[in-house]
Amino acid sequence: MTVTKSNNPNLCIDHSNHSRKQKGFSLIELMIAIGVLSILAALGYSSYDKSVQKSNRRAAQADMQNLAQSLERGFILADAYSDLLSENKFTVNKNVQERYAFSMITDGTSYTITASPKGKQGGDPCGTLTLNERGATTPTQGSCWE
């Protein structure tokens, strides 16, 4: 043990090894912190991904309902439903087109609009969405059309 005297007679400085404190984190502490952050990030990403899918689904449903309104307006004027998609009289939102493939079947007196997920949206648990002239929608399970 070495002791250094200072100009102050009441103060002695101890330079022994046992009084030195290590600063920083040990490798174990650092690994535990990284592990916890990794778990939190994985959970957060999963929740974020589900939220994005739900948002994309809502956008597709909005376009389906807009198309249905256009079809109903056309029915009032012509007393028949026409395929506005194949006639290029209705354009689906570009962002929605990247995530859903739209199609429509009509016989003049009824119609069914279908939006099939594609790309990253393909993992959506609701799957293919449909809407007909009576306002009936599929799928009916869960909160797909809430």
C-alpha positions in Angstrom: 0.0 0.0 0.0 1.4 3.3 -1.0 0.2 6.5 0.6 0.9 10.0 -0.8 0.9 13.0 1.4 -0.6 16.2 0.1 -0.1 19.8 1.1 -3.1 19.4 3.3 -1.9 17.7 6.5 -5.3 16.0 7.1 -5.5 14.4 3.7 -3.8 11.2 2.6 -4.3 9.6 -0.8 -4.4 5.8 -0.9 -3.1 4.4 -4.2 -3.7 0.7 -3.4 -5.2 -1.6 -6.0 -8.3 -2.5 -4.0 -9.6 1.1 -4.0 -9.7 1.4 -7.8 -13.2 0.9 -9.3 -13.6 -0.4 -12.8 -15.7 1.8 -15.1 -17.9 0.5 -17.9 -19.9 -2.7 -18.5 -18.7 -6.3 -18.4 -19.2 -8.4 -21.5 -22.0 -10.4 -19.8 -23.9 -7.2 -18.9 -23.5 -6.0 -22.5 -24.7 -9.3 -24.0 -27.8 -9.4 -21.7 -28.7 -5.8 -22.7 -28.3 -6.7 -26.4 -30.5 -9.8 -25.9 -33.3 -7.9 -24.2 -33.2 -5.2 -26.9 -33.3 -7.9 -29.7 -36.4 -9.5 -28.1 -38.2 -6.1 -27.8 -37.3 -5.2 -31.4 -38.7 -8.6 -32.7 -42.0 -8.1 -30.8 -42.2 -4.5 -32.0 -41.6 -5.4 -35.7 -44.3 -8.1 -35.6 -46.8 -5.6 -34.2 -45.8 -3.0 -36.7 -46.1 -5.5 -39.6 -49.6 -6.4 -38.5 -50.6 -2.8 -38.3 -49.3 -2.1 -41.8 -51.2 -5.0 -43.2 -54.4 -3.8 -41.5 -53.9 -0.3 -42.9 -53.3 -1.7 -46.4 -56.5 -3.8 -46.1 -58.5 -0.7 -45.0 -57.2 1.2 -48.1 -58.3 -1.7 -50.4 -61.7 -1.8 -48.7 -62.1 1.9 -49.2 -61.4 1.5 -53.0 -63.8 -1.4 -53.2 -66.6 0.7 -51.6 -65.8 3.6 -53.9 -66.1 1.3 -56.9 -69.4 0.0 -55.5 -70.7 3.5 -55.2 -69.7 4.3 -58.8 -71.4 1.1 -59.9 -74.6 2.1 -58.1 -74.6 5.5 -59.7 -74.2 3.9 -63.1 -77.0 1.5 -62.3 -79.4 4.4 -61.6 -78.6 6.0 -65.0 -78.4 2.8 -67.2 -80.5 0.3 -65.1 -77.6 -2.1 -65.3 -74.2 -2.6 -63.8 -71.2 -2.2 -66.1 -67.6 -3.5 -65.5 -66.0 -0.2 -64.7 -62.6 -1.8 -64.1 -62.3 -3.4 -67.6 -63.7 -0.2 -69.2 -61.1 1.8 -67.4 -63.7 4.1 -65.9 -62.5 3.5 -62.4 -58.9 3.6 -61.2 -57.8 1.8 -58.1 -55.4 3.8 -55.9 -51.7 3.2 -57.0 -50.6 2.2 -53.5 -53.5 -0.3 -53.3 -52.7 -1.7 -56.7 -49.2 -2.6 -55.4 -50.7 -4.7 -52.7 -54.0 -6.0 -54.1 -55.2 -7.3 -57.5 -58.7 -6.1 -58.2 -61.3 -7.9 -60.3 -65.0 -7.6 -60.9 -67.7 -9.9 -62.2 -71.1 -8.5 -63.4 -74.0 -9.8 -65.3 -75.8 -6.4 -65.5 -78.1 -7.1 -62.5 -75.5 -8.0 -59.9 -71.8 -7.6 -59.3 -69.0 -9.0 -57.1 -65.8 -7.0 -56.5 -62.7 -9.0 -55.5 -59.4 -7.8 -54.0 -56.8 -10.5 -53.8 -53.7 -9.7 -51.7 -50.3 -9.9 -53.4 -46.7 -9.3 -52.4 -46.1 -8.6 -48.7 -49.8 -8.3 -48.2 -50.2 -12.0 -49.1 -49.6 -12.9 -45.5 -52.7 -11.0 -44.4 -54.9 -13.4 -42.4 -58.0 -12.0 -44.0 -56.9 -13.1 -47.4 -59.1 -12.3 -50.4 -61.8 -9.6 -49.9 -65.1 -9.5 -51.7 -68.0 -7.1 -51.9 -71.3 -7.5 -53.8 -74.3 -5.4 -54.8 -76.2 -6.2 -51.6 -73.2 -5.0 -49.5 -72.3 -8.5 -48.4 -68.6 -8.9 -47.7 -66.2 -11.8 -47.2 -64.4 -13.0 -45.2 -66.8 -12.7 -42.3 -64.5 -13.9 -39.6 -62.7 -11.7 -37.1 -62.3 -8.0 -37.7 -61.6 -8.1 -41.5 -64.4 -5.6 -42.3 -64.7 -3.6 -39.1 
